[in-house]
């Protein structure tokens, strides 16, 4: 087991380049299964979750060639669909939540798709109903083995387009349904579709392969089915969650940091939410410059003077993946913030570790926490803690970098699942962090 040892209290300085977007890469990598032709993908992040999916694709018979850092070609002309029914796949697929998105492409192209109950973050119940209800609407037959939690959908005669209203704007659910519908006979409409930039990227890639998807960027997608798709080259966007993490890190450590090539037009409300916390962000071309906050940062209250509330919402609302970072940043703000995590009932439970470090946080219930900012008049104290999920893990890492003393973070595989070489990149801008085996 590896741990991070972090000596906090050091101000950092320099430039960082965000990695490719994890959540986009999971969708894009599954989409390669839709064609036997070669696909080139660039800016793939080198992180555990993505590498697991690439390995899974290789075990399915996908021909994979690494061209350079973050660049691969994939060719799915000899897919071994039989692998889906092996014990090895049940174990492998169950370790990665993103594996659910291989089902739509496999169902569309080969008439069947299977998946064990996916793993991932332990942040509460994450339902799969939207995915499978979409497949059923397209004509697939669904089965579920309760004994080994194994899901299956089959459509030996192919899929047929349908009109559907999703019960929730699920990003992975929308992606899965779209990937199934592009090869279905006839027209499919998907209302209440997710419209995150990463889903837009998937639709743009599919269209470049020959799909006919309109309404991209809206919550109503129309897909005219085609007989086959071809190859393409695609570049993954920078990761907006990592960009938000760097912003939070800069503020908490009062550091001067420039985040390069962030794709401003795809950040949505992220910059404005951090500005509500009093953090100064400057747009310099396509970069974000965060100056050293020597005097701290002051929370802006609502117009009527009531406490600032930051809540998650489907795009273009604020992403739930950054609420953990916002909560940590609020611990040293001047002012108070109510954090309302609506989507996952276990995501705020890491706050006990921040309270141990001296943060003033009142956990109201599984979804809400009030943070009373210290305004840097009382710094956090170093401690030993364990990372429960990706985003809580990076939040604890940010807290440790701002704390007085040396902290230890255990279970850092959770952080490595979503952040590429984070310790090396932090050391490059002056952080005192080492990775040790225990």
C-alpha positions as CSV (number, residue, x, y, z in Angstrom):
1,X,0.0,0.0,0.0
2,X,1.2,3.5,-0.9
3,X,0.6,6.7,1.1
4,X,1.3,10.4,0.5
5,X,3.4,12.3,3.1
6,X,2.7,16.0,2.8
7,X,4.5,18.8,4.6
8,X,2.0,21.7,4.5
9,X,2.2,25.4,4.7
10,X,4.3,25.9,1.6
11,X,3.3,28.5,-1.0
12,X,3.5,27.2,-4.5
13,X,4.2,28.9,-7.8
14,X,4.3,28.0,-11.5
15,X,2.3,26.7,-14.4
16,X,0.2,23.5,-14.6
17,X,-1.3,21.8,-17.6
18,X,-4.6,20.0,-17.0
19,X,-4.8,16.4,-17.9
20,X,-7.4,15.0,-20.4
21,X,-10.9,14.7,-19.1
22,X,-11.5,11.4,-17.3
23,X,-15.3,11.5,-17.7
24,X,-15.0,12.2,-21.4
25,X,-12.3,9.5,-22.0
26,X,-14.5,6.8,-20.4
27,X,-17.3,7.6,-23.0
28,X,-14.9,8.0,-26.0
29,X,-13.0,4.8,-25.3
30,X,-16.3,2.8,-25.2
31,X,-17.4,4.4,-28.5
32,X,-14.5,2.8,-30.4
33,X,-16.5,-0.5,-30.2
34,X,-19.0,0.9,-32.7
35,X,-16.8,0.5,-35.8
36,X,-14.3,-2.0,-37.2
37,X,-12.2,0.9,-38.5
38,X,-9.2,2.4,-36.8
39,X,-9.8,5.3,-34.4
40,X,-7.1,7.6,-33.0
41,X,-7.6,9.3,-29.7
42,X,-5.4,12.0,-28.2
43,X,-5.0,13.5,-24.7
44,X,-6.1,10.4,-22.9
45,X,-5.2,10.8,-19.2
46,X,-2.8,8.2,-17.7
47,X,-4.9,7.3,-14.6
48,X,-6.0,4.0,-13.1
49,X,-9.7,4.1,-14.2
50,X,-8.8,4.8,-17.8
51,X,-6.0,2.3,-17.9
52,X,-8.4,-0.3,-16.5
53,X,-10.8,0.4,-19.3
54,X,-8.1,0.2,-22.0
55,X,-7.0,-3.2,-20.5
56,X,-10.6,-4.4,-20.6
57,X,-10.9,-3.4,-24.3
58,X,-7.7,-5.3,-25.0
59,X,-9.2,-8.4,-23.3
60,X,-12.2,-8.0,-25.6
61,X,-9.9,-8.3,-28.6
62,X,-9.5,-4.7,-29.5
63,X,-6.2,-4.0,-31.2
64,X,-4.5,-1.1,-29.3
65,X,-1.4,0.8,-30.2
66,X,0.2,3.5,-28.1
67,X,1.5,6.3,-30.3
68,X,2.9,8.5,-27.5
69,X,1.9,9.9,-24.2
70,X,-1.9,10.1,-24.2
71,X,-2.3,9.0,-27.8
72,X,-3.6,5.6,-28.9
73,X,-5.2,3.9,-31.9
74,X,-8.0,1.4,-31.4
75,X,-9.3,-1.1,-34.0
76,X,-12.3,-3.3,-33.1
77,X,-12.4,-5.6,-36.2
78,X,-12.0,-8.8,-34.2
79,X,-14.0,-8.3,-31.0
80,X,-14.4,-11.4,-28.8
81,X,-17.9,-10.9,-27.6
82,X,-17.7,-14.3,-25.8
83,X,-15.3,-12.7,-23.3
84,X,-18.4,-11.0,-21.8
85,X,-19.6,-14.2,-20.3
86,X,-16.3,-15.3,-18.6
87,X,-15.5,-15.1,-14.9
88,X,-12.5,-13.0,-15.8
89,X,-14.8,-10.3,-17.3
90,X,-17.2,-10.4,-14.3
91,X,-14.3,-9.6,-12.0
92,X,-12.7,-7.0,-14.3
93,X,-15.9,-5.2,-15.3
94,X,-17.1,-5.0,-11.7
95,X,-14.0,-3.0,-10.7
96,X,-14.8,0.0,-12.8
97,X,-18.0,2.0,-13.0
98,X,-17.2,3.3,-16.5
99,X,-17.4,-0.2,-17.9
100,X,-21.2,0.2,-18.0
101,X,-20.8,2.2,-21.2
102,X,-19.5,-0.7,-23.2
103,X,-23.0,-2.1,-23.2
104,X,-24.6,0.4,-25.6
105,X,-22.0,0.0,-28.3
106,X,-21.8,-3.8,-28.0
107,X,-25.6,-4.1,-28.1
108,X,-25.8,-1.9,-31.2
109,X,-23.1,-3.6,-33.1
110,X,-23.3,-7.2,-31.9
111,X,-26.8,-7.6,-30.6
112,X,-25.9,-8.2,-27.0
113,X,-24.1,-6.6,-24.1
114,X,-23.4,-7.8,-20.5
115,X,-22.0,-6.2,-17.5
116,X,-21.5,-7.0,-13.8
117,X,-22.6,-4.5,-11.2
118,X,-20.0,-1.8,-11.7
119,X,-17.8,-0.5,-8.9
120,X,-16.3,2.9,-8.5
121,X,-16.6,5.5,-5.7
122,X,-18.4,4.7,-2.5
123,X,-20.6,7.8,-2.5
124,X,-24.0,6.3,-2.2
125,X,-26.5,4.5,-4.5
126,X,-25.9,5.1,-8.2
127,X,-28.7,3.6,-10.2
128,X,-28.5,2.0,-13.6
129,X,-32.2,2.1,-14.5
130,X,-31.8,5.0,-17.0
131,X,-29.3,2.9,-19.1
132,X,-31.4,-0.2,-19.3
133,X,-34.8,1.4,-19.7
134,X,-33.3,3.2,-22.7
135,X,-32.1,-0.1,-24.2
136,X,-35.5,-1.6,-23.6
137,X,-37.2,1.3,-25.4
138,X,-34.9,0.6,-28.4
139,X,-36.2,-3.0,-28.4
140,X,-33.7,-4.9,-26.3
141,X,-34.6,-7.7,-23.9
142,X,-33.3,-7.2,-20.4
143,X,-32.3,-9.9,-17.9
144,X,-30.6,-9.7,-14.5
145,X,-29.1,-12.4,-12.4
146,X,-29.6,-11.4,-8.8
147,X,-27.2,-14.1,-7.5
148,X,-24.1,-12.7,-9.1
149,X,-25.4,-9.2,-9.9
150,X,-25.0,-9.7,-13.7
151,X,-26.9,-7.5,-16.1
152,X,-27.6,-8.4,-19.8
153,X,-29.4,-6.9,-22.8
154,X,-30.0,-8.7,-26.1
155,X,-31.4,-7.6,-29.5
156,X,-30.5,-10.4,-32.0
157,X,-32.6,-8.7,-34.7
158,X,-31.2,-5.3,-34.1
159,X,-32.5,-2.1,-32.4
160,X,-35.3,0.2,-33.5
161,X,-35.4,3.9,-32.9
162,X,-37.9,5.2,-30.3
163,X,-39.0,8.4,-28.6
164,X,-38.0,8.5,-24.9
165,X,-38.1,10.8,-21.9
166,X,-35.3,10.0,-19.5
167,X,-36.3,9.8,-15.8
168,X,-33.0,11.6,-15.0
169,X,-30.4,13.6,-17.0
170,X,-27.8,10.9,-16.4
171,X,-24.5,11.6,-18.3
172,X,-23.4,8.0,-18.6
173,X,-27.0,6.9,-19.2
174,X,-27.4,9.4,-22.1
175,X,-24.1,8.4,-23.5
176,X,-24.9,4.7,-23.5
177,X,-28.3,5.3,-25.1
178,X,-26.9,7.5,-27.8
179,X,-24.2,5.0,-28.6
180,X,-26.9,2.3,-29.0
181,X,-29.2,4.5,-31.0
182,X,-26.7,5.6,-33.7
183,X,-26.9,2.1,-35.3
184,X,-30.6,1.5,-34.6
185,X,-33.1,1.4,-37.5
186,X,-35.0,4.7,-37.8
187,X,-35.1,7.8,-35.6
188,X,-34.6,8.1,-31.8
189,X,-35.3,11.1,-29.8
190,X,-33.9,11.5,-26.3
191,X,-35.5,14.2,-24.1
192,X,-34.1,15.2,-20.7
193,X,-30.7,14.2,-22.1
194,X,-27.6,15.2,-20.3
195,X,-25.8,18.0,-22.2
196,X,-22.4,18.2,-20.4
197,X,-19.4,19.2,-22.7
198,X,-18.1,15.7,-22.5
199,X,-21.3,14.3,-23.9
200,X,-21.2,17.0,-26.6
201,X,-17.7,15.7,-27.4
202,X,-19.0,12.2,-27.7
203,X,-21.8,13.3,-30.1
204,X,-19.3,15.3,-32.2
205,X,-17.0,12.3,-32.4
206,X,-19.8,10.0,-33.4
207,X,-20.9,12.5,-36.1
208,X,-17.4,12.6,-37.5
209,X,-17.7,8.8,-37.7
210,X,-20.8,9.1,-39.8
211,X,-23.6,9.2,-37.2
212,X,-26.5,11.7,-37.6
213,X,-27.1,13.4,-34.2
214,X,-28.7,16.8,-33.9
215,X,-29.5,18.9,-30.9
216,X,-26.0,18.5,-29.5
217,X,-25.6,20.7,-26.5
218,X,-29.3,20.7,-25.7
219,X,-31.5,18.4,-23.6
220,X,-33.3,17.1,-26.7
221,X,-31.2,14.8,-29.0
222,X,-32.4,13.4,-32.3
223,X,-30.5,10.5,-33.7
224,X,-31.1,9.1,-37.2
225,X,-29.8,5.6,-37.3
226,X,-27.1,4.6,-39.8
227,X,-26.0,1.2,-41.0
228,X,-22.3,1.6,-40.1
229,X,-19.8,4.0,-38.7
230,X,-16.2,4.7,-39.8
231,X,-12.9,5.7,-38.2
232,X,-11.9,9.1,-37.0
233,X,-9.4,11.1,-34.9
234,X,-10.5,12.8,-31.7
235,X,-8.9,14.9,-29.0
236,X,-10.2,14.9,-25.5
237,X,-10.9,18.1,-23.7
238,X,-8.9,19.2,-20.6
239,X,-10.5,18.0,-17.4
240,X,-12.7,20.6,-15.8
241,X,-12.7,18.8,-12.5
242,X,-9.0,18.9,-12.3
243,X,-9.0,22.5,-13.3
244,X,-11.3,23.3,-10.4
245,X,-9.1,21.3,-8.2
246,X,-6.0,23.4,-9.1
247,X,-8.1,26.6,-8.5
248,X,-9.0,25.3,-5.0
249,X,-5.4,24.4,-4.3
250,X,-4.1,27.8,-5.3
251,X,-6.6,29.6,-3.1
252,X,-6.1,27.3,0.0
253,X,-2.3,27.6,-0.2
254,X,-2.3,31.3,-1.2
255,X,-0.2,30.4,-4.2
256,X,0.3,32.1,-7.6
257,X,-0.6,29.5,-10.3
258,X,-1.4,29.6,-14.0
259,X,-3.5,26.8,-15.4
260,X,-2.8,26.4,-19.1
261,X,-5.1,25.8,-22.0
262,X,-8.3,25.2,-20.0
263,X,-10.9,25.5,-22.8
264,X,-12.7,28.4,-21.1
265,X,-15.8,27.9,-23.3
266,X,-16.4,24.5,-21.7
267,X,-16.0,25.5,-18.0
268,X,-19.6,26.7,-17.6
269,X,-20.3,28.2,-14.2
270,X,-17.1,26.8,-12.5
271,X,-15.1,30.2,-12.6
272,X,-18.1,32.2,-11.3
273,X,-18.7,29.7,-8.4
274,X,-15.1,30.1,-7.2
275,X,-15.4,33.9,-7.6
276,X,-18.4,33.8,-5.3
277,X,-16.0,32.4,-2.7
278,X,-13.9,35.5,-3.2
279,X,-11.2,33.9,-5.3
280,X,-9.6,36.0,-8.0
281,X,-9.4,34.4,-11.4
282,X,-8.0,36.1,-14.5
283,X,-8.6,35.0,-18.0
284,X,-5.4,35.2,-20.0
285,X,-6.0,33.9,-23.4
286,X,-7.1,30.3,-22.8
287,X,-5.3,30.2,-19.5
288,X,-6.5,30.8,-15.9
289,X,-4.2,33.0,-13.7
290,X,-4.7,32.8,-10.0
291,X,-2.7,35.5,-8.1
292,X,-1.4,35.0,-4.6
293,X,-4.2,35.7,-2.2
294,X,-2.1,37.3,0.5
295,X,-5.1,38.7,2.3
296,X,-7.3,35.6,1.9
297,X,-10.6,35.6,0.1
298,X,-14.1,36.8,1.3
299,X,-17.3,34.9,0.5
300,X,-20.0,37.0,-1.3
301,X,-23.4,36.7,0.3
302,X,-26.6,36.5,-1.7
303,X,-28.3,39.8,-2.8
304,X,-30.5,39.8,0.2
305,X,-27.6,39.2,2.6
306,X,-28.4,35.6,3.3
307,X,-25.7,32.9,3.5
308,X,-24.2,31.8,0.2
309,X,-25.4,28.4,-0.9
310,X,-23.5,26.3,-3.4
311,X,-25.4,23.3,-4.8
312,X,-24.8,20.8,-7.6
313,X,-27.1,20.6,-10.6
314,X,-27.1,19.0,-14.0
315,X,-25.2,20.9,-16.7
316,X,-25.1,23.9,-17.1
317,X,-25.4,23.9,-13.3
318,X,-22.4,23.3,-11.0
319,X,-20.9,19.8,-11.2
320,X,-21.2,17.7,-8.1
321,X,-17.6,16.5,-8.6
322,X,-16.3,19.9,-7.4
323,X,-18.4,20.3,-4.3
324,X,-15.8,18.5,-2.2
325,X,-13.2,20.9,-3.3
326,X,-15.4,24.0,-2.8
327,X,-16.2,22.7,0.8
328,X,-12.4,22.5,1.6
329,X,-11.7,25.9,0.1
330,X,-14.6,27.4,2.2
331,X,-12.9,26.3,5.4
332,X,-10.4,29.2,5.1
333,X,-12.7,31.8,3.5
334,X,-13.9,34.9,5.3
335,X,-17.5,34.1,5.7
336,X,-19.9,31.2,5.8
337,X,-21.1,28.8,3.1
338,X,-23.9,26.2,2.9
339,X,-22.8,23.3,0.7
340,X,-25.8,21.3,-0.7
341,X,-24.8,18.0,-2.3
342,X,-28.1,16.8,-3.9
343,X,-27.0,13.8,-5.9
344,X,-25.1,11.5,-3.6
345,X,-25.9,10.8,0.0
346,X,-22.5,9.7,1.1
347,X,-20.2,12.3,-0.5
348,X,-20.0,14.7,2.4
349,X,-19.0,12.1,5.0
350,X,-15.3,12.9,4.6
351,X,-15.8,16.2,6.5
352,X,-15.1,14.4,9.8
353,X,-11.4,14.3,8.7
354,X,-11.5,18.1,8.1
355,X,-13.1,18.7,11.5
356,X,-10.2,16.6,13.0
357,X,-7.8,19.1,11.3
358,X,-9.6,22.0,13.0
359,X,-12.1,23.0,10.3
360,X,-15.5,24.5,11.5
361,X,-18.1,22.4,9.7
362,X,-21.6,21.4,10.8
363,X,-22.9,18.4,8.9
364,X,-26.7,19.1,8.8
365,X,-27.6,15.8,7.2
366,X,-26.1,13.5,4.5
367,X,-26.6,16.2,1.8
368,X,-25.9,19.5,3.5
369,X,-23.0,21.0,5.5
370,X,-22.4,24.5,6.8
371,X,-18.8,25.7,6.7
372,X,-17.7,28.6,8.9
373,X,-14.5,30.0,7.4
374,X,-11.4,30.6,9.4
375,X,-10.1,33.5,7.2
376,X,-6.6,32.0,7.7
377,X,-6.6,33.2,11.3
378,X,-6.5,29.6,12.4
379,X,-4.7,27.2,10.1
380,X,-5.6,23.5,9.7
381,X,-3.5,21.0,11.6
382,X,-1.8,18.0,10.0
383,X,-3.2,14.6,10.6
384,X,-3.4,11.0,9.2
385,X,-6.4,10.3,7.0
386,X,-7.7,7.9,4.4
387,X,-9.1,8.8,1.0
388,X,-12.7,7.5,0.6
389,X,-13.2,8.5,-3.0
390,X,-11.5,10.4,-5.8
391,X,-12.8,13.9,-5.1
392,X,-12.7,13.6,-1.3
393,X,-9.2,12.3,-1.7
394,X,-8.0,15.4,-3.7
395,X,-9.8,17.6,-1.3
396,X,-8.0,16.1,1.7
397,X,-4.7,16.5,-0.3
398,X,-5.5,20.2,-0.7
399,X,-6.3,20.5,3.0
400,X,-3.0,18.8,3.9
401,X,-1.0,21.1,1.6
402,X,-2.4,24.1,3.5
403,X,-2.1,22.6,7.0
404,X,0.6,23.1,9.6
405,X,2.8,20.0,9.9
406,X,3.2,16.8,8.1
407,X,0.0,14.8,7.1
408,X,-0.3,11.3,5.8
409,X,-3.0,10.3,3.3
410,X,-3.7,6.6,3.0
411,X,-5.7,4.7,0.3
412,X,-4.2,7.0,-2.4
413,X,-5.2,4.7,-5.1
414,X,-8.5,6.5,-5.0
415,X,-6.7,9.7,-5.9
416,X,-4.6,8.0,-8.6
417,X,-7.9,6.8,-10.2
418,X,-8.7,10.3,-11.3
419,X,-5.5,12.4,-11.1
420,X,-2.4,11.8,-13.3
421,X,1.0,11.8,-11.5
422,X,-0.4,14.3,-9.0
423,X,2.5,14.1,-6.7
424,X,5.1,14.7,-9.4
425,X,3.1,17.7,-10.8
426,X,2.7,19.2,-7.4
427,X,6.5,18.9,-6.7
428,X,7.1,20.7,-10.0
429,X,5.5,23.8,-8.5
430,X,7.1,23.6,-5.1
431,X,4.9,21.2,-3.0
432,X,6.6,19.1,-0.4
433,X,4.9,15.7,-1.1
434,X,6.4,12.2,-1.4
435,X,4.9,8.9,-2.2
436,X,5.9,6.1,0.2
437,X,5.2,2.4,0.5
438,X,3.8,1.1,3.8
